[in-house]
Amino acid sequence: MSRIGNKPVTLPTGVEITRDGNVVTVKGPKGELSREIAPEIQFTVEGDVVTFTRPSDEGRIKALHGTTRANVANMVEGVTDGFKKTLKLVGVGYRAAKQGNNLVLNVGYSHPVEFADREELQVEVPDTLTIIISGIDKQRVGDFAAEIRAVRSPEPYKGKGIRYENEHVARKEGKTGK
C-alpha cells in the first residue's frame, strides 16, 4: 500500500502556504492556488517543510491522507514551475491554428472544431501539428488537454488522431484478403 501521505512536501523559496478552515492556499511566483481539503487531515509547516497527519488508519482516511498530500504537492509545483501538456496531430490534412482567442482544429470532420481559451491557461500553436497547453493548475491543464484529445483520439489501424507528445498508440493489423 502507498504511504505517500507520510512523505513531507518541501516549500521552495518564495512559496507560502496557509489554511483557512478547509481551504488551503498556496502562493508563489507564478500565482496563487486554493483548494478545499478534507477536515480530517491536518498539516503543519515547520520552516520550509510541510507534513501531513491523519487521525486514524481507517481506509477512507488513509486514502484522503495520500490524496491531500499529492494535491498540495501539485499546487506547490504549479505555483513555482507550472505544468505543460503537448499534443500532436497525426493525419493527412490535420492542422491546428489560433484565431484570436480560439483554438481551431481541422481534424477530418466537415467543419472545424473550435475551443475558446480558458482562464488561467495558455494555449500555444508553434506549428500546425503541435498544441502546447500550460498553466499553474495541473488538473485544469490535464482536463483541457483531454478535452482536445477527445475530439479525435488516436485510432489503432492507421494511428491518426490527436495524441499526447510521447503517447504510444498500439497498432492493430488490418484485415487480410484471401
C-alpha positions in Angstrom: 0.0 0.0 0.0 1.2 3.5 -0.8 2.5 5.7 2.0 2.8 8.9 0.0 0.9 10.8 2.7 3.8 10.4 5.1 6.3 12.0 2.7 6.9 15.7 3.6 6.5 18.5 1.0 9.4 20.9 0.7 8.5 24.5 0.0 10.8 26.3 -2.4 11.8 29.9 -1.5 9.1 32.4 -2.2 6.2 30.0 -1.6 3.7 30.5 1.2 1.1 28.0 2.4 -1.9 28.9 4.6 -5.1 27.1 5.8 -8.4 28.8 6.5 -10.8 26.2 7.7 -10.9 23.5 5.0 -9.3 25.7 2.3 -5.6 25.5 1.6 -4.0 28.4 -0.3 -0.6 28.3 -1.9 1.1 31.5 -3.1 4.2 31.5 -5.3 6.0 33.4 -8.1 3.6 32.2 -10.8 0.4 32.8 -9.0 -2.0 31.6 -6.3 -4.0 28.4 -6.0 -6.7 27.4 -3.5 -8.3 24.0 -2.9 -10.7 22.6 -0.3 -9.2 19.6 1.6 -10.7 17.1 3.9 -11.1 18.4 7.5 -9.8 15.2 9.0 -6.3 15.7 7.5 -4.1 18.1 9.5 -0.8 19.6 8.3 2.0 21.5 10.0 4.5 23.9 8.5 7.9 23.9 10.1 10.3 26.1 8.3 10.1 25.1 4.6 8.7 21.6 5.2 5.0 20.6 5.3 4.0 17.4 6.9 0.5 15.8 6.9 -1.1 13.7 9.7 -4.2 11.6 9.8 -6.3 10.8 12.9 -6.7 7.0 12.3 -5.8 4.1 10.0 -9.3 3.7 8.6 -9.2 3.0 4.8 -11.0 6.2 3.8 -8.9 8.4 6.0 -5.7 6.8 4.6 -6.8 7.5 1.1 -7.6 11.1 1.9 -4.2 11.4 3.6 -2.3 10.5 0.4 -4.6 12.4 -1.9 -4.4 15.6 0.2 -0.6 15.4 0.3 -0.4 14.8 -3.5 -2.8 17.7 -4.2 -0.8 20.1 -2.1 2.5 19.0 -3.6 1.0 19.6 -7.1 -0.2 23.1 -6.0 3.4 23.9 -4.8 4.9 22.6 -8.1 2.3 24.6 -10.1 3.0 28.0 -8.5 6.8 27.5 -8.8 7.3 25.7 -12.2 3.8 25.3 -13.7 2.6 22.4 -15.8 2.6 21.8 -19.5 1.0 19.3 -21.9 1.9 18.9 -25.5 -0.5 17.4 -28.1 0.5 16.2 -31.6 -1.9 16.0 -34.6 -1.2 12.9 -36.8 -3.1 12.6 -40.1 -3.1 13.9 -43.6 -4.8 17.4 -43.6 -5.0 17.6 -39.9 -4.0 21.0 -38.5 -4.4 23.4 -35.6 -4.4 27.2 -35.5 -5.1 30.1 -33.2 -7.7 32.6 -34.4 -7.9 35.4 -31.8 -8.9 33.7 -28.5 -9.9 30.5 -30.1 -8.1 27.2 -30.9 -9.3 25.9 -34.3 -8.8 22.3 -35.2 -9.3 20.7 -38.6 -9.2 17.0 -38.0 -11.1 15.3 -40.7 -14.7 16.5 -39.9 -16.8 18.5 -42.4 -16.4 21.5 -40.0 -13.6 22.9 -37.9 -13.8 22.3 -34.2 -13.3 25.4 -32.0 -12.2 25.8 -28.4 -12.4 29.1 -26.6 -9.3 30.0 -24.5 -9.7 29.0 -20.8 -9.0 31.2 -17.8 -5.5 30.7 -16.3 -4.4 28.5 -19.2 -2.1 29.5 -22.1 -2.6 27.7 -25.4 0.2 28.0 -28.0 0.3 26.6 -31.5 4.0 26.7 -32.6 3.3 24.8 -35.8 0.2 23.4 -37.4 0.7 19.9 -35.9 1.5 20.9 -32.3 -0.6 22.3 -29.5 1.0 23.3 -26.1 -1.2 23.9 -23.1 0.4 25.4 -20.0 -0.8 26.7 -16.6 -0.3 26.5 -12.9 -3.2 24.1 -12.1 -2.4 20.5 -13.0 -6.0 19.4 -13.1 -7.1 22.2 -15.4 -4.2 21.7 -17.8 -4.9 17.9 -17.9 -8.6 18.3 -18.3 -8.3 20.8 -21.2 -5.7 18.6 -23.0 -8.0 15.5 -22.6 -10.9 17.5 -23.9 -8.9 18.5 -27.1 -7.7 14.9 -27.5 -11.2 13.5 -27.2 -12.2 15.4 -30.4 -10.3 12.8 -32.5 -8.5 10.3 -30.3 -5.9 8.1 -32.0 -7.3 5.1 -33.8 -5.4 1.8 -33.8 -5.2 1.0 -37.5 -3.5 4.0 -39.1 -2.6 5.8 -35.9 -4.4 9.0 -37.0 -5.8 11.4 -34.4 -4.7 13.8 -31.6 -2.2 12.3 -29.2 -0.1 13.4 -26.3 3.6 14.1 -27.2 5.1 10.8 -26.1 2.0 8.6 -26.2 2.4 5.2 -27.8 -0.6 4.1 -29.8 -0.9 0.3 -30.0 -1.4 -0.5 -33.7 -3.6 -3.3 -34.9 -3.2 -5.4 -38.1 -5.9 -4.7 -40.7 -8.0 -7.3 -42.5 -6.1 -9.7 -44.8 -7.6 -10.6 -48.1 -7.8 -14.2 -49.4 
